[in-house]
Amino acid sequence: MGSPSPRLLRRRTTKRARSGTRAVLAAASVPLVVAALTTAAGPAAAEPPALPEITPQYFKEASAPVEYEDGYYVVQLAADPIATYEGGQSGLDATAPAEGDTIDFSAGAVEEYSDFLAEERSDVIAEHDVDALAEYDTVLNGFAAHLTADEAEELAASDDVLAVIPDVIYQTTEAVDTTSFLDVSGNNGAWEEEFGSAKRAGEGVIVGVLDTGIWPENPSLAPLSEPRPDQATIDAKWNGECVTGEDEDPAGNIECNNKLIGARWFDARGVSVNGYASPRDSDGHGTHTATTAAGNYKTKVEVDGEKVGTFSGLAPAARVAAYKVCWGGCSGLDLVAGIEAAVADGVDVINFSIGSTGTPEFVDSVSIAFFNAAAAGVFVAASAGNDGPTSTVDHQEPWVTTVAASTHDQTFRTELEFGRDEVDAAGLVGEATWYVKNAVDAAYDGTDPEAAARCDAGTLDPEKTEDFAIVCVRGNLFSDNADQVAAAGGVALIVVDQFERGPATTVTSQAVPVLSLSYTDGQEFQEWVDSKGNPKVSVETSELEDQNAPSMAAFSSNGPALAAGQNLLKPDITAPGVEIVAGVTPDNHAGNDFATNQGTSMASPHVAGLAALLASAHPDWSPTAIKSAIMTTAYQEDQNGDPIQRGAEDATPFDFGAGHADGLEMLDPGLVYESTPVEWIQYICGTPEAYKIQSNCDALGSMEPSQLNYPSITVAELTGTYEVTRTVTNASDKKSTYKADITAPAGFEVSVDTEKFTLKPGESATYTLTITRTDAAFDEWAFGDVTWVEKKGTRTVHEVRSPIVVKPTQLAAADEVSYTGASGSAQIDGVAGFDGSLSASATGLVASDVQTATLTDPDSGTFPADDPQENSHVVSYEFTTPADAALVRFATFDEEHPTGTDLDLFVYVKEADGSLTLVANSASGGSNETVTLPGGYTFVVFVDEWAGPSPLEATLHAWVVPGSDEGNLTVAPAEQDVTLAGDFSLDLAWSGLTEGSRYLGTVEYAADGESIGSTVVGVST
């Protein structure tokens, strides 16, 4: 999964997306409705502060949902899907499974309700005269279609439609046998301890893999021995089929067996020309993830004709069902269809090694489908993403288990021999001899030397490359370089690091054999190649070497997760995702059935496989109980007893969540934390995405995200003291007594109201932690844990650990308040996060600078945001703002324009050379648009009439609030003593304002002379 590009929220057609005004989730038989968000005010600054980056996150705050355009959509209808329907339709019984159960698709109630939904969909499709590309009824009630902008808007306005959701293209997230490292193999591993044999580990469980398809001939998917002891269990739940395919070449279709029991393919967009028109995998990614999760026990592995050992999946006795949903990219239409099919087919576990755009939003069509899959009892493991830096973690939903990637205790190494020397090389290759050439000598004449050295696309000349191993400097994806070498006729790829960073970097098997050299060894090797002129080199078959593990992969995306105001810890867990051997497609892996890959894509199926073991051992457990067992038994140290590392620093829960999965300990976790679909909805209603499901929130209420009964505890803005409540359930078959063992985050005190409890099997206990700041640094994260320990004498029986992640803030007060009247008074209340003196002062109030212009022809074209210009429906204004301004704001208002008017704002910084750089926009439905920025810049504001009358008198308000008191707003007291977690109040009074104006100011808060926040004050007269 690649890093997301900056995305401007703007219109590309003449129609508006109204998905923001309809429900987009269905659970507990309650519809959901949406409203818009606004930006927060920027603080005062003596020097120009940094402007916000143009990212999806920023525009999510600044704007409402995107507009409709011609394209692919998921249309969600009003009635609940089968997975969550709890009754209410006349004559139709509930179909939602009871807690711990799965959907019984043979039940008459399910068949009758499915027929009802089909008739409803048929009516909507016919009424709006659209062609359905796919229909859904299990995890989402609706259909997929290619719609014009007009059709999308018409559907969105229908009472039968909850949401019209634009399709999103997702990507797979791509890096030795890891079973011993995870404590599942061996005499004392999970396979033997729980199941008595590896060959029975995972019996009775079906793992569904949504990916690029499957290569059924892979040895790791060979038929299981007959008779199968779990066949009755499988037969009772399996409703799927093996869809062989429609490929023109019969060899492109597939057959299943008693291991690969089902396969389907989905192609709503008609892109199967990019691969086999069947479930067959043309990439290798899907086969790799499927065999990692549930490949057969001890399959012999050969690479380039050389035996390198054996391979086992995590749940070798589990069955596999493959759902091909990716064709280069992965359409959301196909993903929803794949999830739908997997749940309807009867899978117990889904692996989803596919990533989204990286935005912090978590209520979309795919997330909704997974919500209902989890509600129906299906466990979902998903990859955390490969974007590395802070707050890039993907899959931030609490109903999905999000998996980071780390190393394991073995690595493949070989010796690259050249002349009389040899260097250590990373990679999985067989014995070989190659003639070698540096990439600059294999490039087309005239190629830029740096591009040639990196083997950039199109630089290699086949006449110079054919039959050579090519040496490339690191700078592109290994897979891309390997493809370039293979396409030009090369036989191998040797990648050298471009700077010093330690031993040779682990590489993945690709279209040609690939080796990696460290910077130092690589420099020596390249110099030798240059001096010899197309010399010969040789390599031995790679061998396994032990290494200390785990350590976090540099590419693994981390938190804090932004979706819930940073109040939910993601990722949840880490698992091996570096140098993972598993099955692949021989077509594009040099004829090999096995290869190494790396990525969170490879980590996720490890957890899916572990979940399959848990589902086999505890078939009545819910997905949240399985998640809890994996998280609360995780560990945080490497094999040397040191903290898990990321680079040269200690990793944190933002890197690994609860820690590294332990395949043995998870089978007997002692206690579990569980939550329900209703609680998931209440959780959403406590996040910035509540506007998407407002009617559900009105019906069910909300909870603070920190209060979700989750196996980790995260508090993002703690003002002094915060109480967190959790409920645990005894998952063992014995009466057990637990005592609390708390490691408080540095600078905090943590106490628990119940230090000891005793539970019978199945009984629950609720406890409350009180987290209090003592001397922790403000606005910096701190980490600790609470562990519930059961002992028998001196022997520890269970340790149930939950990480505590907390960030203190100095005060909590309203971001913005609004009042009316030329004079008046009000009170602002807040909570202090420290003991000491709180200062408060006023800036402003200042009346807006009102600009008006006549706009015409709103339908004559869209705003050219990349090349902003005035035209008949666009006007611009320039504002130069001082660096000490408390804030700068631009706004338009519905009430100042005729009904049906839709204005948008696009704000640019004017650079020294006169060029314009976009810094913010606001583009909601209607004309209530607001952009707030810091001072110290020259801004050019474009006002675009997207819809409305022609001509239109468009009005823009601009405020530059000075960093000083204008004499018309007072705040009292100017200084007061506050206590940690104590309430405080401020009295506001304003007077002397001119009627018919809009005023803006701020209340600035300070402690010890340092600014600690502000509240924007608006007054309309």
N, C-alpha and C positions, 0 to 999 in steps of 0.2 A: 504494500500500500504506500503510495507516494505521498509527499507533503501536499496539502491543499494549496491551490493558488488563491491569491486575494480575490474575493468575489464581491462585486458591487450589487447591492440590492436595487434593482431598477426595472423599468418596463422595457420589454423588447417587442411588444406588439401593441395593439390598440385595445386590449381587453385586460381587465383587472382580475387577479386571483382573489376569489372570495373564500378560499379555504380557511382563512382566518376568522370567518364569521360562523363557522359550522363546527359541529363536533367531529373529533378525529379519533376517538377511542371508544370502545364499547366494553363495559364490564358492569356487573351488578345491576344490569337493566337500567342504567342511567345514561341519557345522552350528555354530550359535552359541548360547550360553546366558547368562542375566542374573542379577546380584545387586544389592543396594541400596547407596546412598551415605550418608554421614553428614556432619554439619556440622563445620566447624573451630572451634577455640576462639577466643573473643574475648580481646583483650589486657587487661591490668590498666589501670585509668584512675583518676585522681584526681577527675576530673569525669565525669559520665555521658556516655559516648561516644554517637555517633549510632547508632541502631538500624538494622539492615538494612532496606531497602525491601522491601515485599511484591511481589516480581517473580517471573516464571517461573524466572529463574536461581537465585534464592535457594531456592525450593522444590525445584528439581532437586537441590540439595545436601542439602536437609533431608528429602527424601521419596523413596519408591519410585514406580514408575509408577502412573498413574491407574487408577481402578476401572472395571469394566464397568457399562454401563447399556444400556437399550434404545436402539438406534441403528444407524447404518451402520458397517460394518467392512470392512477388507481382511483376508482370511484367507490367510496364507502357508503353503503346504504344504512338506513336508520335502524333496522332490526338487529338485535344481537346475533353474533355468529353462534354456531353450535357449541363451541367450547365454553361460552359464558352465558348462554340463555338459561335463565332460572324460572321461566314460566311467565305468564301474563297475557299471552295471546289466547284468545278464546278457543278452547278445544285442543290446545297444544301443550303437552306436558313439558317440564324442564328437561334440558339435555346436558347441562353442565355437570361434570362428574363431581361426586362427593370428594372431600379432601382425602388425598391418598389414593384415589381411584383414577382411572383413565376413561376416556369416552368409549361407550359400548356402541359401536357403529351398527351392530346388528339389531339394536333395540328398535321397537316400533316407533317410539317417541322421536328418536333421531331421524328415522326415515321420513316420518310425517313432517317434522319441522324442516328437514332438508327440502322436501317438496314445496313447502310453503315459501321458503326463501327463494327457491328456483323460480316460482311463479312471480314473486315480487320483483326479482331481477329482470325477468322476461318482460314484465309490464313496463319497467323503467326504460329498458333498452328499446323497446318498441315505441314507447311514447316519444322518446327523444331521437329516434331513428339513427342510432349509432351501432357500430359493429363491435361486439365484444371480442377481444383477443384472448381473454381468459376469464373464468368466473371462479369466485371464492365463496365458501360458506362455513368453513370450519374455524379458522383463526381470524378471519375478517370476512364480513358479509359485503360482497360487492363484485366489481368486475374491472378488468383492465381494458383500455381502449385508446386508440389514437383519435384525438379530438381537435377540432379547430378551437380557436380562442373563444368564438361565440358559443360553441357547443359546451365547452367547459364552464363558461359563466352561466349558461342556461341550466345545466345540471346542478351547479352549486347553489342556484336559487331555488331548487326544488325542495319541497318539504320531505320528500322521500330520501333525500341525500344528506348524509352527515358531512362528507368532505370530498373534495376533488383534489387529489394529492399528486403533484407533478412527480414523474418518474425520476429516480436518481440512479446514476451509474456508480456501482461499487467496484472495488478491486480486491483481488486476492492479496494476502499479507505474508509473503515468503520470508537451516539454513544451510554405526554404532549403536548399538542397542542400549537403551536407557533404562531397561526394566530393573536392573540391579541397583542402579543409582536411586531409583524411586522406591526401593524396598518392596517390590512386588515379586521378583523372582528369587530363587535360592531356597534352601531348606527352611529358613526362618522368615521368608517373604510372604506377602499377602496371598499369593496363589496357593501356597502349601498350607499356611495357617488357617485361611478362611475356607478354601474350596477343596483342599486335599490334593490338588493337582493343577498344574498350569493348564492342562487340557480341559478343565472344567471351569476355569476362571472367566466369568462373564456369561455363564449359561442363562438362558431365558431372557436375554436382553438384546434389543435391536438398536444399533447405532445408525442414525441417519446422518449422512454427510452431504451438505450443500456445497458444491464446489464446481470444478471444471469437468466433472464426470469420473469415469472409472475405466481402468484397463483390466477386464475380467480375467485375462490369462495370466496376470501376475501370480507367481508362486505363492505369495502370501495370502491370496484369495482362493487357493485351491479348495476343493470340496472337503468338508469335515468327514471324519469316519462315521459310518452308520452302524447301528441305529443311534440316533441322538437322544440322550436322556432327557433333554429339555423340549423335545419336539411338541409335546402336547401344550406346553406353555406358549411356545412360539405360534402354534396353529391357532390358539385361542385369541391372540392379540393381533396377528398379522392380517391386514386387509389389503395389502398392496399387490403389485404385479411386476413382472419383468417386461418392460417395454423395449423390445429388441432394437427398434429404430427403423428409419426410412432412408438410410444412406444408399446412394446409387451403387456403390461398391458393397457387395454383401459382407466383405471383410470389415467394413466400417461399422457394422451392427454388432450386437452383443448377445451373449447367452448368460444366464445366471445359474447358480447351483445352490447347495444348502449352506454355503458361507455367504456369498453375495446373493441374498434372497430377493432383492428387488432393485430396480433401476428405472428412472424416468428422466426425461429431458424436457426443458422448457425454453421456448424461443418465441416469445410474444412479439418481438421486434423483427423477426425474420432474418436473423443474422447467422443462421447455421452454415452459410457459405464459408464462414471463418473456421469451420471444423466439421467433424462428423455429424450428420443429421441423425444422431442417436445418442444414447448415454455414454458412448465411448469417449474417453479422455484423450484429447490431442495435445495436452499441455504437460501433464504429469503431476500438477499440484493436487488435484483431487485424489488421485491414486495414492500419493504420498500421505495426505492427511488421513485417508480412510484406513490405510494399513498401519499407520502409527497408532491410531485409536484401537483397532481391532484386528490387526493382521494375525495370521496363524502363528502357532508356537514353533520356534526354532526352524524357520525357513532358511535354507542355505543361501548365502549371498556370494555372488561372483561379480567382479568388476573387471572389465576388459579381459575376461577369460580367466582371471585369477581368483581363487577362493580367499575370502577375507573374513569369514566367520558365519554366524547365524543371526537371524533377526526375529524378534517377536513383537507383536503389538501389545498394548497394555491390557486388553481384554480379549485374549486369543480365542475363547470359546463363544464370544458374542457374534451375532449375525450382523451383516452390513446391508444397508439400503442406500443407494447412491442417487443423488438428485443433481443432475447437470443444470446449473443455473448461470454459468459463466462462459462467455464466448469472447475471450480477451478482456472485456469488461463484464460487469454483472448487473443487469437491469433490475431495478426494484420490482418491476412487473413480474419477472421470473423468480425473484427471491421470494416474494409473497406467495406465488404459486407453489414454489418448492416447499416452503414452510407448511403451507396448507396441506400439500400432499403427504408430507412426512408425518404430520399429526394424524391425518385421516388414515394413513397406512398402518399406524400403530407403533411408531418408533418410541423408544423410551428416552433416548438421548439424541440431541442434535449437536453436531460440530459445525461451527460457522467461522471458518478462517478467511473471512472477507471483511473488508474495511469500508467505512463510509467516507464522507468528505472531510471528516475531522472537525466539524462544527460542534459546539457544545449542546446542540439540541438533541433530545432523545425521545421525542414524540413524533414519529413519522410512520409511514405505512409498514416498514419492516419491523420497527420497534413495536408497533401495535400487534403485528402478527406474532412476534415473540412473546408479548405480554399474554396473549390468549393461549399460545402454546404452553407457556409455563402454568397458566391457570388451569389448563387441561392435564397437567401432571408431567410435562416433558421438560427435562433438564437441558439447558442451552449453555454451551461453552463457546466463547467468542474471543477472537484475537484482539489484543490491546492496541495493535498498530505498530508501525516501524518508523515513526517519525522522531523518536529520540528526545527532543527537548521538553522542557516543562509544559505541562497542561496540554499535551497532544494526545492523551489517552482516548481511545475510541470506546464505543459500547458502554456508555455511562448509565445504562438502565439498571436498577437494582434487581430486576427479575432475570438478568443474564449474568453469568459468571465470566468475568473479564480476565484474560490470562496474559501476563507478561512473559518475556523470554529471558532465559539465563543459560549458562553453560552447564555441562555435566562432566563427569569425572574421566572421560576418555576423549582422545583426539587422534585423528589420523595424521601421520607424518611419514615422510619419505626423504631420501637423500637425492638431491639433484647433482649428478656428477658431470663435471666439465674440466677438460684437460686433466691435470693432476689434482684438482681441488674438488671439494664437494660442499654444499650448503644445505641446511635444513629447510625443507619445503613443506607447506601445509597443503593437504588435498587428498582425495581418494582416487588413486589411479592404479592401474596395473603396470607390470614391468614393460618398459618401452624405450626405444631409441629414436631420437628426432634430430633432424637438422633444424637449426634455430636461427632466427633473424630478429633484430630489433625492429619495432614497428615503424620507426622513421625510415628505415631502409626498405620497408614493404609498402610504403604509401605511394599514392599517385604523385607524379612530378608536380611541383608547385604547391603541394599541400602545406598548410601552416604547420611548422614543426611541433608546436605544443599539441595541436589537435591530433597530429599523426602519432605522437608519443602515447597519447591516451587511447588510441584506436577508436576515435570518434566515428560515428556512423558515416559511411561512404568514403573513408580515407584509405582503406586498404585496396591495393591494386591486385586483382586475382593473378595476373601474370607474375607478380613478385611474391605472392603469398602462398600459392599452391604448393602443398606437400611440406610446408614449413611449420614449426612451432613458432608463434609470434610472441615477442616480449612487449607487453604494454605497461605503461605507468598507470597506477591506480588513479581513478577519477570518474569512472562510469560504473554502472552495475556490472558485476562479473558476468551475469547472463547476457547483457547487451554486448559486452566485448566478445564473449564466446560466440554469439550469433554472428557478429561481424567477421570473426576469424573463419568460422565454418562456411559462411556465405562466399568468402573469397578463396575457399579451397584449402585453408590451413588445417593442420592436424592436431594442434594443441595450443593452449593459451597459458602463458606464464606472466603473472601480474606482480609487479614490484611496487612496494609502498613508496609514496611520494615524499614522506618525511618520517623521522624517527618516532616510533610509537611502540617499540617492543618486538616480541617474536612475530613470526610470520602470521598473517591474518588467515583465519579459517576461511576456506572457500567452498563453493557448492559445485556439484557435478552439473555439467551443462551439455551443450551440443557437441563439444569437444572436451577432452580431458583438460582440467584446469589445475594449476599449481599457483601458490602464492609465496613470495619471498619478502622478508623483512627489508627495511630501507637499507641497512648496512650490507646485507648479503646481496640485495638487488643491485646496489651500485657496483659492487665487485663483479657480479655476473654480467651486467650490461657492458662494463668496460672490457671484459674478456671477449664477449661476443663481438664488440666493435673491432677489437684487435685481431681477430681471427678470420673474419669474413665468412659468414654462413657455416659455422662449425657444427659438429655433432655433439649431442649431449645424451645422457641416459638417466633413467630413473628406475628404482626398484619398486616392487609392489608395496603400497602403503601398509603400514602396520599401526596397531593401536598403541598409544602411550597413555599412561595415567597422568592426570592433572588434578590439582586442588580445585574443588568446586563446591557450591555454585558461585558464579559471579554474574552480575547483570550484563546482558548484551547491550552494547552501545546504542544499537538501533531501537531498542525496546521503548515504546512510548510510555510516558509516565504522567503522574498527576501534578498538582491537584486537579481533579475533574471540575470543570466549570459549570456543568449543567444545573446543579442544585445549589448554586451559590457556594460551591466548594465544600458542601456539608455531607458528602458521601465519598468514602475512600474508594478510589479506583486507580490502578487495577486491583482485583480481588486477591490474586495469587500469582506466583510465578512457577514456571515449569521449564524443562529443557526445550530450547528452541535454537540452539547453535550446533551445527555439524550433526544433524539428525539423519541417520540412514533409514530409509523406508522405500517402499515400492514406487516406481515411476513408469512412464511410458517409454519403451525402448526406442520408438521412432525418433525422439528428439533428445535422447540421452546416450548417443553413440552405441546403440544396441543393447544397453544394459537394462536389467529389470529393477535394479536398485541404485540409488544415488543419495548423496548428502544434499540437504537443503537447510536453510536457516531463515528464521523469521518468527514473529509471533504466530504466524500460520502454523508453524511446526509445534509451538508450545500448546496451543489450544487443543489439538487432538489428544495430547497427553492427558489433559484434564478431562476431556470427554471420555477417554478410556478409563480413567480412574472413576468417573461418575458411573460408567457402565458396571464396574466392579461393585460399587456401592449399591446400585440398583439391583444387581443380582443377589447380593448378600442381604439387602433390606428392601424387598420389593414393595413394601408399603410406605416407604419414606417419600416425602414431598421433595420437589426440586430445591426448595429453600433449606430443607434439612440436609440434603446432600451437599449443597454449597457450604453450609455451616460446618459440616464434618470435615470438608477439605480445608477450610480456612482456619478453624480453631485448633487443628492439629499440626499446622505448618510450623516450620522452623526458620530461624533468622541468622544462623551461623553457617560457615563453610566447614569443610571436613577437618580443618585445622583448629576449629573452635573460635575463629575470628569472625567479626561481623561480615556478612555478605558485602562484597564490594561493587561499586559502579565506578569504573575507571580507577583512579587512585584514592577514592573517598569511600567512606562507609555509605552503603545504600540505605534508603529510608523506605517507609511504607508507601511513599509516592512511587517508588520504583517497583516494589514487590508485593504491595498490599499486605496481607497477613503474613507472608513469608513464602518459603518454598514448599510445595506439596509433598506430603509423606504418604506413600501408597499403603503402608501398613497401619500406621497410627490412625488414619482416617476411618478405618473399618470399625473402630470402637471409640468414638469421640467422647462418650460419656453424656454430655449435654449438647443440645442443638438449639439454635435460634431460628425461629420460623416466622414468616409473615404471609399475609393473604393478599389476593387481588384488590380487595377493598382498601387495604392499607397502602397498596402501591398507588392507587388513585389518590388517596389522601396525601401521600408523599408528593405526587406530581403537583397537587393543589397548593403545596407549600413552596413550590419552586417558581422561577420566572416563566415556566411554561404552563402555568395554571390557566392563562388566557385561552389556551387551545381546548380546554375541557371545562369551561366555566360552569356549564349546567351540572356536570358531575360534582364540581366543587360546591355548588349551591346545595346540592342534595346530600352529599356525604361529608362535607366539611374538609378541613385540611389538617396537616400536622407539620410541625417544624421538621425539615428533612433529617436533622440529627436524631430525631426520636423514632425513626423507622427501626423496627426490631431486627437490626442487621448485625452480623458477626463482628463488625468493626464499628468504632465510635469516632466521629469526626465533628468538630465544632470550629467553624471558620471565623466567627467574630464573637469572642468571649469577652464580655465586659465584667470583669471581676470574678463572678461565680455563675456557674451553669449546672443545672441538674439534667442528667440523662437517665432515662428509664429503659430497662431491657427485661425481657422474659426468656427464661431458659426452660427446656423440657428434658427430663431424664429419658434418654434414648436407649439406655441399657435395660437388661432384664433383671436387675437387682436393685434393691433399696440402697440408696447412696447418700452420703453426707459430703458436702463440699464446703470449703473455706476459701475466702477471697485472699489473693496475693496480688498486691497492687504495686506497680512500678510507676510512680508519677512522672509525667513529663518534667524536664528541668524547668525550674521556676514556678512550679505549680504544686498544690496540695490536692490529693484526691482521696475522698472518703466514700464509704459505702454504707447504706442504711441497714443492710443485712449482711453481716460478716460470715454467717454460717446458715446453711439450710439442709434439710434432709428430704429427699424425694423418693417416692415409690416409682416403679416403672411407669412411664407415661405421665407422671405428675409434673406440674410446672411451678416455677417460683419467679417472682418479679423482684428486681432490685433496682435501686437508684444510686447512681454515682453523683457525687457533688465535686465538681472540678473548680478549684479556686486559684487564681493567679496570686503568686507571692512577689517574685522579682523577675519573671520572664520578660524578655525583650518584647516590646509591642510590635505587632505586625510581622512577627517571625514565627514559623511553625515549630512546634515541639512535639516530641513523640514519647509515648509510654505504653503501658498495657495493664489490663486487668485479667488475671488468670484464676479460674476456679479450680481448686485442687482437691481431689479425692485421694485419701491415703488409707491403707490398711496397715496399722502399725507404722513402721518406718518406710514401707514400700509405697511408692506413688502409683496409683492405679490409673488416674486420669488427670490430665492438665488441659483445661479448656481456655485457650488464650484469645483475647480480643485486643487488637491494637487500639491505642488512644492517640488521636491526632488532633491537635488544638492550636489555634492562633489567637492571641489576645489582642483586643483593640482598646483604645483609651476611652472611647465613649460610644454610645448608641443613641442617635437622635434622628429625627425625620430628615430625609434628604431634601425634601421640599415641602413648603406649606403655602397655601393660597388663601387670600382674604379679599373682601370687597369693602368699598367705602373710602371717601376722601379723608376720613379720620377714623380711628378705632383702636382696639386693643385685643390682644390674644395671649395665649400661653403656650410655650413649647416645653414638652416634657422629655426627659432622657434618662439614661443610666450611665453612671461613671464606671470606668474600668481601673480606677486607681484611687489611692488616698492622697489628698493634697488640695491645691487651690485650682479652681477652674475659672478661666477668664472668658468673657463673652463680649463681643463688640459688634457694632453694626456697620455695614457698608451700604451705600445707596440711601434712600431709594432713588432711582433715576427712571424717568419716563422713556418709553421706547422712541426711537427714531423711526418714524413711519414713512415708508416709501410706497408709492402707488404707480402702476403702469397699466396701460390698456393692452390686453393680449387677445389674439384672435386665432382661429383655425387650429384648435387643439388636436384635431385628427390628422394634421398634415405631416406627422412624423414623430418619432421618439426622440428623447433628449440624447444628444451625442456625448455621453459622459467622458469618453476617451479623448474627445476633441471638442470641448465645450464652446458653444457659440450662441449668440443671440439669434432669434428668428421671430416669426410672428407670434409664437406661443411661449417664447422664452425671453426673459429679461434678466440682466445682471446688475449687481451693485458692488462697489468696492468699499471696504472699511479697513482703516488702519487702526490698530488697537495697541495701547501701551502695555508694557511687560508687567506693570504692577496692577493691572485690572484684576478684580476679584473673579470675574467671569465674563464671557462674551456669549450672547445667545441670539439666535435668529429663529423667528417663528411666524407661522400663518395660522389663521383660525377659521373654523367652519362658519361661525356666526357672522363673520364679516363678508361672506360670499354667498351667492345664490345656491339654493339646494341643487345638488348634483355636481357641484364644482369639486374638482380634484386637483390640488396643487402639490407639487413636490419641490423639495429643496436639495440643492447640490452645492456643497461648500468646498472651496479650493483655497490653498495657500498660494499667494503670488510670490514666486522666488525672485532672487536678485536679478536674474536674467530675463524676467518677465514671464517665464513659463508658469503654468498652473499645475499644482499637485492636489489631487482629490484627497480630502481628509475626513469628510463625513457626508452622509445624505440622510434624508428622511422621506420615505415614500409610502405612506400608509394610504388606506382607502379614505377619501375625503380630503379635507384641507387643514386638519389639525396636525401640523408638522412642526417639530422642534429639533434644533441642533444646538448643543451647548459645548463650548470650547474654552480653553485658556487664552489669555491675552498675550501680546507680544508679537503678533503676526499681522500681515496684511491679508485679509480674507476677501475673496471674490465669491459672492453668493448668487447662484442662478436660481431663479424661480421659474418652474415649468408648469404650464397649464396642461395637464395630461387629459383632463376631461372637463366639460362644462360649457357654458354659453359662449357665444362669439358675437360681439366683443365681450370681454370681461375686464372689470376694474380690479386688478389683483393688488392686494395689500400685504406688505412685508413689514414686520416689526423687528428692530435690531436694538439690542441693549449692550452697552459697554459699561459694566458696573465698576466704578472706581474702587480702589482699595482703601477708601476713606468714607467717613460719615458725611452725608449730605445735609444733616440737620433735621430730617423729617422722619427718622426712625430711631427709636431708643430701645435699648435692651437693659433690663435690670434683673438681678444685680450684675454689675460689671465684673464682680469677682465673688466667688463663694467657695466655701470649703465643701469638698465632696469626699465620699468614702467608697471604698472598693465595693462594686455591685450596688451602690446606693443610688436612689432616685434623685434627680434634680429637676428644678423648674426655672424657666425664664419668662419674664413678663415683657411682651412687645407692645409698643404703642407707636402709632404713626399719625401724622396730621399735616395739614397744609397742602394736600395733594390736589391737583387740578382735575376737575370732573372730565369724564370721557377719555381717560388715559389708562395705559397699562404700565405699571411700575414694577421694577425688579431691584432686589438687593440681596444681601446675605447676612446671616449671623455667623461670625467667625469664632471658633472655639480655640483656646490655647491653654497650655500648661507649661509652666516654667519658661514662658516666652516663646515656646515652639507651637506652631499650628498643629492642631490634632483633628481638624475637620470643619465642616460648615453645613449650614442649612440655607437653601435658597428660599427667599421670601418674595412672593408675588402678590401684588395688590392691584385690583381692577376698580376703577372709580366710575 
